[in-house]
Amino acid sequence: MRLSIIDRRLAGKNKSIGNRERFLRRHGDQIREAVKRAVSGRGIRDIEQGEDITLPRRDVSEPVFRHGSGGARETVHPGNREYLRGDRIQRPASGQGGQGGQASDSGEGEDDFVFHLSKEEFMQVFFDDLALPHLVKTRLAEVPEYKTQRAGFTSDGMPGNLHVLRSLRGAIGRRVAIGGEARAELRHLEAQLAELQCHAQRPGPGPGEGRIGHRDLDPDPELRAHALREIQERIEVLRHRLSRIPYLDPIDLRYRNRVRVPLPTTKAVMFCLMDVSGSMDEGRKDLAKRFFILLYLFLTRHYEKIELVFIRHHTQAQEVDEKGFFHSTETGGTVVSSALVLMEEIIRARYPTAEWNIYGAQASDGDNWHHDSGRCRQIVAEQLLPLCRYFAYVQVAEPEQNLWEEYARIAGQQPHFAMRKVLEPAQIYPVFRDLFRKEARTA
């Protein structure tokens, strides 16, 4: 027999949360495909909202057992005034009768099953199996997450944490310490008692023997009996005292002690570089914005202690906030190296590589001043990649211009540099997953 325990204390009024989770796991592939279709068609600001997912009825149906009528049936239902027994009833015309649903040329149809994914569920599917690559824990940072670990023993705790051997060891030591003196005195008195009893059993002098010289060895029987009674009474007192010492006292109990220690986490910074020059029309900017918003949501969801640096550039580069990065209308020519130089300056000033994991992502249409593309390759290869764990370049235009050609020379030599093209919104999601997919675990 298999026993399943469902903890609903955090479920609130939603008592079917367990069934819902099993449903999402069962139809995971179809839900992921539906989420992917939803992402390609929704607006930038709506990306973090929930979504209505539609599944065909046939995919969610379950087998049902019921009793059939069986045998041959000849029945005329009450109220029938049209048919007589033995009449043949014509089959319904195409599209009429049978199951409900949308009309079709085959006369059959099925209702689709529609359910709503919450914001958290949508984002869970949206970011499934994504992670920053080559993440190395280089420094312990303050985090709100803790783990428990054993830290010796304590005198109070839960019964399940009771350490039996340590408790018994303490009980033995306590009994030895408390009754040690009494036991020593008891052994001494028992030895005296045995000696007196042995002396009392010695035969007396014979008829012809005198008693001179035997007074010290053979005291008066009354005195000897009195001494025996005193010793016996003292022995009884000591034995009673020792018997009252408890075998296991509450002060002997020892429990395994567990303390909370902070979990090690990662300090990481992500640089977002976007081209806003004149060659970047609204469609291309929209593709770049979608990519960076997706990256922003991914990072803030998975890495609470990560910092983001937004750099927008035309002929000059400027560090801006999130609002200015996505919504500023300033434009100009194209000098990509200005953004790369500014990125290196910020790293040197604020993010030492001994303490931070540094990542970079650049989006551009590839159009650059011809004499500047070679310098961009040199800056990335010689100055930024030695400082970065990972650097991704996304081109939002089809023509492979000089910047793409220069970066292609780096991609074949540096494993932590990647470059992809995104030409339409539907390609952002698979390209993003390709750039930031989880690394396969090696044995």
N, C-alpha and C positions, 0 to 999 in steps of 0.2 A: 504494500500500500504506500502510495506517495502522498506526503503531507505538504501542502503549500500554505505558507503564512504570509499574508499581505498586510503591510503596515500602512494604514490610511491616516495616521495622525497628521501628516502634512498635506493631505488631499483636500481638506476643507469640506465643502459640500459636494464636491465631485467624487462620488463613491465609485465611479467606474474608471478611475485613472489607471488601474491595473489592466483592464480590458483594452483601454485606449493605447497603452504602451505596447501591448502584444499585437494590436492591429497595425501599428506603425512599423513594427519590426517585420511583420508578415508581408506587408506590401511595400517594403522599403524601396525596391527598384522602381516601381511605378510612381511612388511619391517623389523620388529624386528626379525622375524625368519630368513630372508635372511641375516641380519647383524650377527646374531649368527652363522650361517653357515660360513660366511666369516671370522669371528674371529678365529674359530677353525682351519682354514687352512692357514692363512697368517703368515708371519714371524714377529719376535718381532719388528723390526725397521719399519715395514709397518703398525703398528696397528693404527696410527693416520691419515692415508691417507683416501681418499674417496673410494667409492666402486660402481661397476656396479651391480645394482639390477635387477633381472629378475622376472617378474610376468607373469603368464599365461594370454593370451589374453582374455579368457572368464571372468577373474576376473576384468578386467578394462573396459569391453565393457559397453556401455550405450544404452538404447532403442532409436531406430530411427524410425520415422514415415515417410512413403512415399506412394505415390499413386501406387496402383497395377493396372495391366492391366484390370482385371475383365472380366467376361464373357468367352465365347468360342472364341478361336483365331485360324484362319486358314490363315497362312501367308507363302508365299514363298518369301524369301528375294532376292533382285537383285543380279545377278552374280551366282546364283545357276545353276549348270549344271549336278548335280548328282541325285537330288531328284525331284519327281513330286508330284503334289497335291494328298493327300491320302496315300502316302508312310509312313510306320512306321520306325522310326529311332531307331536303337539298342542302349540300354543303354551303356554308356562308361564303359570300363573294370575297375576292382578294382584298385584304386590308381591313376586313370587318371581323369582329369576334376575336376569340383567342385572347392573347395577353395584351395589356394596355401598353402605351408608349407611343413613340413617334411612328408615323405611318411609313410603310416601306412597300416596295413592289413585290415582296415575297409574302406579305400578309402576316409577318411576325415583327416584333419589336421588343426592346428592353429599355427600361428606365435606367439612367446613369445614377451612380451613388455619389453624392456630393457631401463632403464634410469640410470643416474649417480647421486649418492649421493655425495654432496660436503663434504669436511673435517668437516665443522661445523655440517652439517646435520647428517653425520655418527656418530660423537661423541655425538650428542644430543640423537640419538636413542640408542647408545652404553651405555650411562650413565643414561638412563631413569629410574626414580623413585629410584635412589640410593642416600644415604646421610649417613654421619657419625652418629651413634646412640648416644643417651644420650648427645647431644651437649648442653652445658650450657654456657651462656654468663657471664663470670666472670670478664671481664674488658673491658673498652672502649679503643679502639685502633684507631690510625690515619688511615683513609681510604679515598679513592678518591670518595666515594659515599656520596651524601648529600640528605636531604629531606627539604622541605619548611614547615614552620609553621608560624602562625600569630604572629605578634610582634607589637601590637598597631596600630597607624595611622600615615600617612604621608601626606604632602601637595601636593604631585604629584604622579601620577600613571596612570594606565589604566582605561578607563571608566567603564569597568566591575567590578573594585574593588571599585567603589565609594560608600561611606557609606552615605546614604541620611540623616538619622536622625542626625548623628554627624555634617554633613555640615550645616543643618538648625539650629542646636543649636548654632554653631559658628556664623552664620549670624545674629541670634537674639541678641547674645551678642555684636557683632560689632555695630549693629544699636542702641542698648541701650547705648553703650559707646560713640558713636559719637554724637548722637542727644539728649543725656540726658540734657545737659545744655540749649540747645535751647528749648526743650520741657518745662522745668521749667519756663524759661522766657516767653514762649508763654502762659502758663497757667496763669501766673501773669498778663500779659497784657490783656488777655481775661477777667479776673476778673475786672480789672480797666475799660475796655470798657463797660462791663455790668453795672457797678455802675454808670458811667457817663451817659449812655443812660437812665438808670432808673431815675436819678436825673433830666435829661432834660425833662422827661415826667411829672414831678410834676406840678400841677396847680399854677399859679402865685398868688400874693396877691389880695384880693378883692378890690372893689372901696373905701371902707372906711378904708382899712388896710394900714399902713405905711410900709416902707421898711427899717426902722432903725433896725439894728441887724441881717439883713438877707444877708449882702454882702458876708460873708464867705460861707454861704450855697447856695447862689444863685449868682454865679459869672456872669460876663458879658457874654452874649450868644456868642459873637465873640470869646472870649478866650476859652470858652467851646468847640466850634466847631473846633478851631485850635488844641486843645488837642486831640479831637476825631480823627482828620485826622492823627496826628502824631502816635497815638496808632494803628490805622488801617493800616497805611503804614508799621509800624514795624512788625505787625502781618503778613502782606503779605510777607514781606522779610523772616521771620522765617519759615512760611509755605513753601515757595519756597525752602528754604535751606533744610528743612526736606524732601521735595519731591525728591530732587536730591540724597538722600542717597540710593544706590542700594539695592534691596531686597536680592540679592544673588551675592556676589562678588567672583571672582576667588580665593581670599585669604581665603574665607570661606570653600572651598572644602577640604574634608578630604577623603583619600583613605585607604583601609585596607592594612596594611604593612605586607609583608611576607619576612622572612629572611631564608637563607640556614644554616642548622645546620648539622653537621656530623652524619651519622647513626652509631649506636652501632654495633660493629662486634665482631668476636670471634678470640682470639689468641689461636692457637692450634699447637701442634707439634706431628709429627708421627714418631715413631721409627720403622725402618725396620731391622729385624734381619734375617740373612740367614746363614745356615750351608754350609760350603765349604770344609768339611772334605773329606777324601779319599773315604768313602762309598757313597758320593754323586757323581754319575757318571754324564756324560754330559746330559743324558735324564732327570735326576732328577733336575739338576741345571737349565736346560731349563724350566722345569715346575715352579720352584721357581722364576726364572727371569720373566717369563710371568706374574705370579701373582703380583709381586712387580711393574712391569711396568704398569700393569693395575691399581694398587693402586696409583701409582705415577701420572698417567694421571688423575685419578678420583679426587685426592686431589688438584692438581694444577688447575684443571678446576673449581671446585666448591668453593674452599677456597683460595682466593688470598693471604691472610695474614698467611698462614700456613707454618711451617718450617718442613723439613724432616731431619732425622738423620739416616745415613746408617751404620750398624754394621755387619761385616762379621767375622765369627769365625770358628776355628778348635779346637786346644788345647788352643789357645789364641784368644782373641777378639780384634778387632781393628776398630776404627771409620774411615771411608774412604769417599771419594766423590762418586758421582754417577758413574763416569767412572770406578773407582777402584772397586766399589761394583758389577758391572755387568760383568766386563771384566778382572779382575785380575785372574791369574792362580795359585796363591799360594794355597797350600793344606796342610793337616796334619791329626792328630788324631781328636778325638771328645770329647770336654768338653763343653757342652752347657751352663753350669752355668757361664762361663767366659763372655759370651755376656750379660747375665742377670745382672751380677754384674756391668759391664761397663754401661749398660743402667741406672741403679740406680745412679751411680756416676755422669753421665751427667745430670740427672734430678736434683739432689741435687745441682749441681754446676751452672746450667744455666737456669733451667726452674722451678721456684717455683710454687707450685700448686695453690697458691692464685692468680696467674696471668695467668696461662696457662692451657688449656685443653690438657691432655696428652693421646696419643693412642699408642698402640704397636701391631705389626704384626710380627709373627715369622714363618719361613718356614724351615723345616728340614725333613730328611727321618726317624726320630725317633730313629736312632741308636746312642747310647750314652754310655759313660763309666758307667757301672752298678751302681757304688757307687755315681755317680753324679746326677742321675735322681731324687732321693729323695731330694737332695739339691735344684734342679731346682724348684720342686713343692713348697718347703718352701719359696724360694726367690719370686716366682711369687705370692703366696698366701699372704705372710706376708709383703713383702716389695714393690712389684710393683703394685699389684691391688689396695691397698689403695691410691696410687698416680695416677692411670690411670682411665680414663673414660671408656676405652674399650681395651681389649686385645684379639687378634685372633691368633690361632695357626693352621697352615696348614701343614699337613704331605703329602709328595710327594711319599710315598711308602705304599704298602698294609699291610705288617706285622705290627701288633700292638705290638711294643716292649715296653721296660720298661718306656720310656719317655711318650708314649701315655697313658700307664696305670696310671702313676702318675698324668698326667694332667687331666685324666678322673675323678679323685677324686675332682679336683677343679671345673670342669664344673658343677657338680651337686649342688654345694653350692654357686657359685658366678654367678649372672645373667649377669654381664658385662664381662664374659670370655666365648669364643666360640672356638671350635675346629672342623676341617673338614679334609677330605682326598681328594686329587687330584691325580689321577693316569694317566690321559691323558689330552692333551691340550683342548679337547672338554669339559672337566668338570670344567675348570677354571672359565669360565663365570658364570654358574649357582651357583657355590660355592661362588664366589665373591659377586654375587647379594644376596645370602642367608646371608652372613656375614654382608653386608653393606646396606641392604634394608632399606627403609624409615620406621620409626615407624608409626603405625596407630594412627590417632588422636583420642583421647578419649574425650568423651563429658564432 
